[in-house]
Amino acid sequence: MADQEDRITRLEETVAHQSRVIEDLSDQLTEQWKVVEQTRAKLDRLTERFLSLEEQALEAPAITKPPHY
C-alpha cells in the first residue's frame, strides 16, 4: 500500500512539474511572438520607407555635367 501511495505522490509531483514547465514555455512563446510581431512591423515600415526613397530617387533629375564642362 505504501508503494502505491509513493507512486501516486511521484506521479502527482511529475504532473505538477510538467504543468509548470508547460506554463513557462507558453509564457516564453507569448513573449517571443510579441518580438516577432514587433520585428515584422519594423520591417514593414522600413520596406515602405525604402520603396518611397527609391521612388523619389527615380523621379529626381539625372545628375549631369553642365554644358560648359
Number of C-alpha atoms within 10 A of each C-alpha: 6 7 8 9 10 11 12 12 12 12 12 12 12 12 12 12 12 12 12 12 12 12 12 12 12 12 12 12 12 12 12 12 12 12 12 12 12 12 12 12 12 12 12 12 12 12 12 12 12 12 12 12 12 11 11 11 11 10 9 8 8 8 6 6 7 6 5 4 4
